[in-house]
Every structure is written in structure tokens, then in C-alpha cells.
């Protein structure tokens, strides 16, 4: 996983909340279309970043998704929201 994404994915995993590719891309200042490659190998940890239209991580099989992925219906949809939440956590 690209180190620029590590803190965002760690936050999502810790808080068991999904975020769109767009939200993570905006927060990390990375084009959302580049995120799939930068997230690296499809794995449970990276599965918190998902497609806005489907609510699922793109191209992941069930065994690649985090077991708690759907523990909440809440989805972070903007980079500003993601950054604001991360600042509140500190």
C-alpha cells in the first residue's frame, strides 16, 4: 500500500467505516482513479475504500473483504469529512 494512503486506511479500519475512492483521493490529494493501484493487493484492510455507486470495494471477492465491512451503513463521501473526522479522533 502506498504510504500516502496508510493513515487514511488505518483510520477507516480502526473506526470500521467505509469511505469512497473520491473521499480518500481528495483527502490524500491523489486522483481517485489512481487509488486502486496505490491501495495495492486486494485485501481486507484496503476494502474499506469503496465505490460510491455500489457501496462495495471494486473487484473484491467476499473473502478479500474485511469481515466488519458492513457493520455500519455510514459511508464517508468527501475528503473534507474524512479529514475532519480524523482530526477529531486525535
Backbone torsions as a table, in degrees:
resi	resn	phi	psi	omega
1	UNK	NA	138.4	177.6
2	UNK	-60.3	128.1	-179.5
3	UNK	-56.5	-26.8	179.1
4	UNK	-65.9	-20.7	-179.1
5	UNK	-99.1	-15.3	-173.1
6	UNK	-52.7	-49.5	-175.5
7	UNK	-67.7	-31.4	178.9
8	UNK	-71.7	-45.3	178.8
9	UNK	-65.6	-39.2	178.3
10	UNK	-61.6	-41.8	177.8
11	UNK	-61.6	-47.5	-179.2
12	UNK	-60.2	-44.6	-179.4
13	UNK	-65.1	-44.6	-179.8
14	UNK	-59.8	-38.7	-175.5
15	UNK	-97.8	0.4	177.8
16	UNK	50.6	54.7	179.4
17	UNK	-136.1	139.4	178.8
18	UNK	-85.9	155.9	174.0
19	UNK	-140.7	149.8	-179.7
20	UNK	-75.2	159.2	173.7
21	UNK	-56.1	-39.6	-179.6
22	UNK	-61.2	-47.2	-178.3
23	UNK	-62.0	-46.9	-179.5
24	UNK	-67.1	-40.6	177.9
25	UNK	-60.9	-45.1	178.0
26	UNK	-62.2	-45.4	-178.2
27	UNK	-64.1	-39.1	-177.3
28	UNK	-90.7	-2.8	-176.7
29	UNK	57.0	46.9	178.3
30	UNK	-128.2	134.7	177.8
31	UNK	-57.0	129.8	-178.1
32	UNK	-52.8	-32.3	179.8
33	UNK	-66.7	-20.4	179.4
34	UNK	-88.2	-12.2	-172.5
35	UNK	-62.4	-41.6	-178.0
36	UNK	-52.9	-48.6	179.0
37	UNK	-66.4	-39.7	-176.8
38	UNK	-74.2	-22.7	175.3
39	UNK	-72.4	-19.9	177.4
40	UNK	82.7	-152.5	-177.9
41	UNK	-57.2	138.7	177.9
42	UNK	-65.3	119.5	-177.9
43	UNK	-151.8	167.6	-177.6
44	UNK	-55.3	-42.0	-176.5
45	UNK	-62.8	-42.1	-178.3
46	UNK	-79.1	-11.9	-174.9
47	UNK	-71.5	-8.1	177.8
48	UNK	-69.4	-16.7	178.1
49	UNK	-94.7	122.1	-169.3
50	UNK	-135.6	168.5	178.7
51	UNK	-75.7	130.3	-177.8
52	UNK	-62.5	-36.3	-176.8
53	UNK	-73.4	-38.1	-173.5
54	UNK	-100.1	-24.2	-175.3
55	UNK	77.7	11.6	-179.6
56	UNK	-124.0	153.0	172.7
57	UNK	-69.2	138.2	-174.6
58	UNK	-70.0	123.6	173.8
59	UNK	78.0	11.2	-179.1
60	UNK	-89.7	139.0	171.7
61	UNK	-83.8	167.0	-179.1
62	UNK	-57.7	-40.0	-177.3
63	UNK	-74.6	-12.1	176.7
64	UNK	-89.1	-12.8	-178.3
65	UNK	-85.3	147.6	177.1
66	UNK	-63.8	138.7	-179.0
67	UNK	-61.0	-24.7	-179.2
68	UNK	-99.1	12.2	-172.8
69	UNK	-55.2	-35.9	-177.0
70	UNK	-107.4	25.8	-179.0
71	UNK	-70.6	-16.5	174.3
72	UNK	-141.4	152.6	178.3
73	UNK	-87.4	-10.8	-177.2
74	UNK	-66.0	138.3	179.3
75	UNK	-135.9	129.7	175.5
76	UNK	-81.1	126.5	-173.2
77	UNK	-115.8	-1.2	177.5
78	UNK	-138.1	150.4	178.1
79	UNK	-63.3	-38.5	178.7
80	UNK	-60.7	-43.0	179.7
81	UNK	-63.5	-43.6	179.8
82	UNK	-61.7	-47.1	-179.8
83	UNK	-63.7	-42.6	179.4
84	UNK	-59.9	-44.9	179.6
85	UNK	-64.3	-40.6	179.7
86	UNK	-64.5	-38.1	178.9
87	UNK	-66.8	-37.7	178.6
88	UNK	-66.4	-29.8	-177.1
89	UNK	-69.4	-29.4	-174.5
90	UNK	-69.4	NA	NA
